[in-house]
Amino acid sequence: MNKVYKNATILIGSDLHIQEKAYIEVEGEYIAKVGIGFLSRGVDMDGKIVFPAFVNTHTHIGDVGAKDLAVGLPTEKAVIPPDSVKYRYLQGLNPEALVQLLTQAIQEMLSLGICAFADFREGGVQGSKCLKEAIGQLPIEGVIFSEPTTEPEDWDNYISEIEKIIKVSNGIGLGDITRLNARQLATIRQILDDGGLKKLAVHIAETKAAQQASRKRWGESEVRRILRFSPDLLIHMTNADEFEINCVAKEKIPVVCCPRTNCILGDGIPPLYDLFQAGISLSLGTDNFMFSSPNMFREMDYCSRLLRGQSRVPEAIDAKTVLSMATLGGARALGIDDRFGSIEEGKVASFIVLDNKNINLRYIHNIYSAIVHRVSSHDIKCIIAFGKEVYKKEK
């Protein structure tokens, strides 16, 4: 028998329309119906707020076992291969231990209302297989952008590894394109195109040093170089200038921002206002578990406040748009918006229920702003992922 959640205040559809006294009918893993009005059967939500589960568009979940280990170190020493704190930690894990850690990281994300995520998976083929195994155990969607373990200087083996990687992942995640020449980048793009629906996701302009290294070696920035090779997703853009931002906007390439991690690493404050004003499709990621909790409530709040502060205009962005960046915007960036990112009939039944009777949510006048700026995990009453209750707060 289908399960019904009734008498709720639901944020429905791609425009997150607020509808009171509404219900969601769940059939298996999917939303069978979203309706309005009284039903005699079902779970009475007593007016609780229901909105789409989050899509976390950029993570590195493999370092979940090294939380806060490298806080205070610059990016190069903290996370850049092969000798950073992060990579030394990862090299000490066997596959069984890695699967256990990845599974715990996914459980943590589910407990915070994340139903889908994209991970830059270290470890090549083996790392991707470990993540697929962990994903298969839990009700979550994972998009894997895998990173080769071979150095690009060993070109034949590097390309051979990429050809193997795309058989067990959704695409390739590049962290440092300065090490690759134009011919090599073109070859990677061609292999992905030949692989069918395989994506190229790239860390870009994350640090000022990376931008400078690219200009020194190739005579132009990371951003301008990568645009020739049709990337599907750009991560960070923290140190991009106005011209580069406009170029990305012209090419209509989605960008993932991870402001909390950028700031704690000292990489800079992402030009959120400029990216938004340029019309770039933005989404949010929580990045490395080492530095930031996979908490999209915190990411939305930080993003919203930074953008308004950068612009010095309090109405520069509205809270509903920020919420969309964390839900449907992320799903669109990953190409999974046909199944995730909004509460609509036919989509996967993944949503978050907030207890608006909690003291933190009493007297709110703007639901969108409350979700973005005020809600914490303590306000979550229930989380549904793939039609299953993965979290329920006891009375």
C-alpha positions as CSV (number, residue, x, y, z in Angstrom):
1,M,0.0,0.0,0.0
2,N,1.2,3.5,-0.9
3,K,2.3,5.7,2.0
4,V,0.8,9.2,2.3
5,Y,2.1,12.2,4.2
6,K,-0.8,14.6,4.6
7,N,-1.7,18.0,6.1
8,A,1.7,19.4,5.4
9,T,3.1,22.7,4.2
10,I,5.0,21.6,1.1
11,L,7.4,23.4,-1.2
12,I,6.2,22.0,-4.5
13,G,7.7,21.9,-8.0
14,S,10.6,23.7,-9.6
15,D,9.5,27.0,-8.3
16,L,9.2,25.7,-4.7
17,H,5.6,27.0,-4.5
18,I,4.4,27.0,-0.8
19,Q,1.2,25.0,-0.5
20,E,-0.5,24.5,2.8
21,K,-2.8,21.5,3.6
22,A,-1.0,19.4,1.0
23,Y,0.0,15.8,0.8
24,I,2.5,13.5,-0.9
25,E,1.7,10.0,-1.9
26,V,4.7,7.7,-2.1
27,E,4.7,4.5,-4.1
28,G,7.9,2.5,-3.6
29,E,10.8,4.9,-4.2
30,Y,8.8,7.5,-6.2
31,I,6.3,10.2,-5.7
32,A,3.0,9.0,-7.0
33,K,1.0,12.1,-6.4
34,V,1.3,15.6,-4.9
35,G,-2.1,17.0,-4.0
36,I,-4.1,19.5,-1.9
37,G,-7.0,18.8,0.5
38,F,-8.2,16.4,3.1
39,L,-7.4,12.7,3.1
40,S,-8.8,10.3,5.6
41,R,-5.7,8.0,5.5
42,G,-2.0,8.8,5.9
43,V,0.5,10.2,8.3
44,D,-0.8,13.5,9.7
45,M,2.1,16.1,9.4
46,D,0.2,18.7,11.4
47,G,1.3,21.5,9.2
48,K,5.0,20.6,9.2
49,I,7.2,22.1,6.5
50,V,8.3,19.7,3.7
51,F,10.9,20.6,1.1
52,P,13.1,18.7,-1.4
53,A,16.1,16.8,-0.1
54,F,19.5,18.4,-0.8
55,V,21.8,17.7,-3.7
56,N,25.4,18.2,-2.6
57,T,27.2,19.0,-5.9
58,H,30.8,18.7,-4.7
59,T,32.3,16.5,-2.0
60,H,35.4,14.6,-1.1
61,I,34.0,12.1,1.3
62,G,37.0,9.7,1.5
63,D,38.7,11.9,4.1
64,V,35.8,11.5,6.5
65,G,38.2,9.7,8.9
66,A,40.5,12.7,9.0
67,K,38.1,15.4,10.2
68,D,39.9,18.6,11.1
69,L,43.3,17.0,10.6
70,A,44.7,19.7,8.3
71,V,42.9,22.8,9.5
72,G,45.3,25.7,9.5
73,L,47.4,24.4,6.5
74,P,47.3,26.0,3.0
75,T,45.6,24.0,0.2
76,E,48.9,22.8,-1.2
77,K,50.0,21.1,2.0
78,A,46.5,20.0,3.0
79,V,44.9,18.4,-0.1
80,I,47.1,18.6,-3.2
81,P,48.5,15.2,-4.4
82,P,50.7,13.3,-3.8
83,D,52.3,14.4,-0.6
84,S,49.6,16.4,1.2
85,V,48.2,15.4,4.6
86,K,45.0,14.2,2.8
87,Y,46.8,11.9,0.4
88,R,49.1,10.5,2.9
89,Y,46.0,9.6,5.0
90,L,44.2,8.1,2.0
91,Q,47.3,6.0,1.1
92,G,47.1,4.3,4.5
93,L,43.6,2.9,3.9
94,N,43.0,-0.6,2.5
95,P,39.8,-1.1,0.4
96,E,37.8,-2.6,3.2
97,A,38.5,0.3,5.5
98,L,37.8,2.8,2.8
99,V,34.4,1.2,2.1
100,Q,33.5,1.4,5.8
101,L,34.5,5.1,5.9
102,L,32.7,6.0,2.7
103,T,29.5,4.2,4.1
104,Q,29.7,6.3,7.3
105,A,30.2,9.5,5.3
106,I,27.1,8.7,3.3
107,Q,25.1,7.9,6.4
108,E,26.1,11.3,7.8
109,M,25.0,13.0,4.6
110,L,21.6,11.2,4.7
111,S,21.1,12.3,8.4
112,L,21.5,15.9,7.1
113,G,19.0,15.5,4.3
114,I,21.3,14.9,1.4
115,C,19.7,12.5,-1.1
116,A,22.2,12.9,-4.0
117,F,25.8,14.0,-4.2
118,A,28.8,14.3,-6.5
119,D,32.1,13.1,-5.3
120,F,35.6,13.7,-6.6
121,R,36.8,10.2,-5.9
122,E,40.5,9.7,-5.3
123,G,42.1,6.4,-6.0
124,G,41.2,5.8,-9.6
125,V,39.4,2.6,-10.5
126,Q,39.7,1.1,-7.0
127,G,38.5,4.2,-5.3
128,S,35.5,4.4,-7.6
129,K,34.6,0.8,-7.0
130,C,34.8,1.3,-3.3
131,L,32.4,4.3,-3.5
132,K,30.0,2.4,-5.7
133,E,29.9,-0.4,-3.2
134,A,29.2,2.0,-0.4
135,I,26.5,3.8,-2.4
136,G,24.8,0.4,-3.3
137,Q,24.2,-0.2,0.4
138,L,22.2,3.0,1.1
139,P,19.3,5.0,-0.4
140,I,21.3,7.7,-2.0
141,E,22.3,8.8,-5.5
142,G,26.0,9.2,-6.1
143,V,27.7,10.8,-9.1
144,I,31.4,9.8,-9.3
145,F,34.0,12.0,-10.9
146,S,37.2,9.9,-10.6
147,E,40.8,11.1,-10.4
148,P,43.6,9.0,-12.0
149,T,46.3,7.8,-9.8
150,T,48.9,7.8,-12.6
151,E,50.9,11.0,-13.1
152,P,50.2,12.7,-16.4
153,E,53.9,12.6,-17.2
154,D,53.4,8.9,-17.7
155,W,51.0,9.6,-20.5
156,D,50.3,6.2,-21.9
157,N,49.5,4.7,-18.6
158,Y,47.6,7.9,-17.6
159,I,45.3,7.6,-20.6
160,S,44.9,3.8,-20.1
161,E,43.8,4.4,-16.6
162,I,41.2,7.0,-17.7
163,E,39.8,4.5,-20.1
164,K,39.3,2.0,-17.3
165,I,38.0,4.7,-14.9
166,I,35.1,5.8,-17.0
167,K,33.8,2.2,-17.0
168,V,33.2,2.4,-13.3
169,S,32.4,6.1,-12.8
170,N,30.3,9.0,-14.3
171,G,33.3,10.8,-15.6
172,I,36.7,12.3,-14.8
173,G,37.5,14.9,-12.1
174,L,40.6,16.9,-12.8
175,G,42.3,18.8,-10.0
176,D,45.3,20.5,-11.8
177,I,45.0,21.1,-15.5
178,T,48.3,23.1,-15.6
179,R,50.1,19.8,-15.7
180,L,48.3,18.9,-19.0
181,N,49.0,20.4,-22.4
182,A,46.2,21.2,-24.9
183,R,46.7,18.0,-26.8
184,Q,46.3,16.0,-23.6
185,L,43.2,17.8,-22.5
186,A,41.7,17.3,-26.0
187,T,42.4,13.6,-25.8
188,I,40.7,13.3,-22.4
189,R,37.7,15.2,-23.7
190,Q,37.5,12.9,-26.7
191,I,37.7,9.7,-24.6
192,L,34.9,11.0,-22.4
193,D,32.7,11.8,-25.5
194,D,33.4,8.4,-27.0
195,G,32.5,6.9,-23.6
196,G,28.9,8.2,-23.9
197,L,27.5,10.6,-21.3
198,K,30.7,10.7,-19.4
199,K,31.4,14.1,-17.8
200,L,34.4,16.3,-17.3
201,A,34.4,18.1,-14.0
202,V,37.3,20.4,-13.1
203,H,38.6,22.2,-10.0
204,I,39.3,25.6,-11.5
205,A,40.7,28.9,-10.1
206,E,40.5,27.4,-6.7
207,T,43.7,29.1,-5.6
208,K,45.5,32.2,-6.7
209,A,48.7,30.1,-7.0
210,A,47.0,27.7,-9.5
211,Q,45.9,30.7,-11.6
212,Q,49.4,32.1,-11.6
213,A,51.1,28.8,-12.4
214,S,48.8,28.4,-15.4
215,R,49.6,31.9,-16.7
216,K,53.4,31.3,-16.1
217,R,53.4,28.0,-18.0
218,W,50.8,28.5,-20.7
219,G,50.4,32.3,-20.9
220,E,46.7,32.2,-19.8
221,S,44.6,31.3,-16.8
222,E,43.2,28.0,-15.9
223,V,39.7,29.2,-16.7
224,R,40.5,30.4,-20.2
225,R,42.4,27.2,-21.0
226,I,39.7,24.8,-19.9
227,L,36.9,26.5,-21.7
228,R,38.4,25.2,-25.0
229,F,37.6,21.6,-23.9
230,S,33.9,21.9,-23.1
231,P,33.9,21.0,-19.4
232,D,30.6,19.9,-18.0
233,L,31.1,21.3,-14.5
234,L,33.5,23.8,-13.0
235,I,34.3,23.7,-9.3
236,H,35.1,26.8,-7.2
237,M,36.0,29.7,-9.5
238,T,37.2,31.3,-6.2
239,N,40.0,33.3,-7.9
240,A,38.4,34.0,-11.3
241,D,38.2,37.6,-12.6
242,E,35.4,39.4,-14.2
243,F,36.4,38.5,-17.8
244,E,36.7,34.8,-16.9
245,I,33.3,34.9,-15.2
246,N,31.7,36.4,-18.2
247,C,33.4,33.8,-20.5
248,V,32.0,30.9,-18.3
249,A,28.5,32.6,-18.4
250,K,28.7,32.8,-22.2
251,E,29.5,29.1,-22.5
252,K,26.6,28.3,-20.0
253,I,28.7,26.0,-17.9
254,P,27.4,25.4,-14.4
255,V,29.6,26.3,-11.4
256,V,29.7,24.7,-8.0
257,C,30.7,27.0,-5.1
258,C,32.1,25.7,-1.8
259,P,32.5,28.9,0.2
260,R,33.0,27.4,3.7
261,T,35.9,25.3,2.6
262,N,37.4,27.9,0.4
263,C,37.5,30.3,3.4
264,I,38.9,27.9,5.9
265,L,41.7,27.0,3.6
266,G,42.5,30.6,3.0
267,D,41.9,30.4,-0.7
268,G,39.7,33.4,-0.7
269,I,36.0,34.3,-0.8
270,P,34.3,33.1,-4.0
271,P,32.9,36.0,-6.1
272,L,29.4,34.8,-5.5
273,Y,27.7,38.0,-6.4
274,D,29.6,38.4,-9.7
275,L,28.9,34.7,-10.6
276,F,25.2,35.2,-9.8
277,Q,24.9,38.5,-11.6
278,A,26.6,37.0,-14.7
279,G,23.7,34.5,-14.9
280,I,25.8,31.4,-14.3
281,S,23.9,28.4,-13.0
282,L,25.1,28.0,-9.5
283,S,25.0,25.1,-7.1
284,L,26.5,24.4,-3.7
285,G,29.0,21.8,-2.4
286,T,30.4,21.1,1.0
287,D,33.8,19.9,-0.4
288,N,36.2,18.0,1.9
289,F,34.9,16.2,5.0
290,M,38.3,17.2,6.5
291,F,37.3,20.8,6.7
292,S,33.6,21.2,6.5
293,S,30.6,19.1,7.7
294,P,28.3,18.0,4.9
295,N,25.7,20.4,6.2
296,M,23.9,22.2,3.4
297,F,22.0,24.4,5.9
298,R,25.3,25.9,6.9
299,E,26.4,26.2,3.3
300,M,23.3,28.0,2.2
301,D,23.4,30.4,5.1
302,Y,27.1,31.2,4.5
303,C,26.6,31.6,0.8
304,S,23.5,33.9,1.2
305,R,25.3,36.2,3.7
306,L,28.5,36.4,1.8
307,L,26.7,37.3,-1.5
308,R,24.7,40.0,0.2
309,G,27.8,41.3,1.9
310,Q,29.8,41.3,-1.3
311,S,27.2,43.3,-3.1
312,R,26.3,45.5,-0.1
313,V,22.7,45.1,-1.3
314,P,20.5,43.1,1.1
315,E,18.1,42.2,-1.7
316,A,20.9,41.0,-4.1
317,I,19.5,37.5,-3.9
318,D,16.4,36.0,-2.3
319,A,16.4,33.0,0.0
320,K,14.2,30.9,-2.4
321,T,17.0,31.2,-5.0
322,V,19.6,30.0,-2.5
323,L,17.4,27.1,-1.5
324,S,17.1,26.2,-5.2
325,M,20.9,26.2,-5.6
326,A,21.1,23.5,-2.9
327,T,18.3,21.4,-4.4
328,L,17.2,21.6,-8.1
329,G,20.3,23.7,-9.1
330,G,22.5,20.9,-7.9
331,A,20.4,18.2,-9.7
332,R,20.6,20.2,-12.9
333,A,24.3,20.7,-12.7
334,L,24.7,16.9,-12.4
335,G,22.1,16.0,-15.0
336,I,19.8,14.2,-12.6
337,D,17.0,16.8,-12.4
338,D,14.6,14.4,-14.0
339,R,14.6,12.4,-10.8
340,F,15.9,14.7,-8.0
341,G,15.8,18.3,-6.8
342,S,12.1,19.0,-6.4
343,I,8.9,17.5,-5.1
344,E,7.0,16.5,-8.2
345,E,5.1,13.4,-9.4
346,G,7.3,10.8,-10.9
347,K,10.5,12.0,-9.1
348,V,12.3,10.0,-6.5
349,A,10.6,10.4,-3.1
350,S,13.4,12.2,-1.2
351,F,12.4,15.1,1.0
352,I,13.0,16.7,4.4
353,V,10.4,17.4,7.1
354,L,10.9,20.3,9.5
355,D,9.2,20.6,12.8
356,N,7.9,24.2,12.8
357,K,6.7,23.7,16.4
358,N,10.4,23.8,17.5
359,I,11.3,26.9,19.4
360,N,13.8,27.9,16.7
361,L,11.0,28.0,14.1
362,R,8.2,29.7,16.0
363,Y,7.0,33.0,14.7
364,I,8.8,32.8,11.3
365,H,7.3,35.0,8.6
366,N,9.3,33.7,5.6
367,I,9.7,30.0,5.1
368,Y,12.4,30.3,2.5
369,S,14.5,32.6,4.7
370,A,14.0,30.4,7.7
371,I,15.2,27.3,5.9
372,V,18.3,29.1,4.5
373,H,19.3,31.3,7.5
374,R,17.7,29.7,10.6
375,V,17.1,26.0,10.4
376,S,19.6,23.6,11.9
377,S,19.7,19.8,11.9
378,H,17.9,19.9,15.3
379,D,14.8,21.1,13.5
380,I,14.5,18.1,11.2
381,K,11.6,15.9,12.2
382,C,12.0,13.3,9.4
383,I,14.0,12.6,6.3
384,I,12.7,10.4,3.4
385,A,15.2,9.1,0.9
386,F,14.1,6.9,-2.0
387,G,10.7,6.4,-0.2
388,K,12.4,5.2,3.0
389,E,12.5,7.0,6.4
390,V,16.2,7.3,6.9
391,Y,15.9,9.5,10.0
392,K,13.0,10.2,12.4
393,K,13.3,12.3,15.5
394,E,11.7,10.8,18.5
395,K,9.3,12.9,20.6
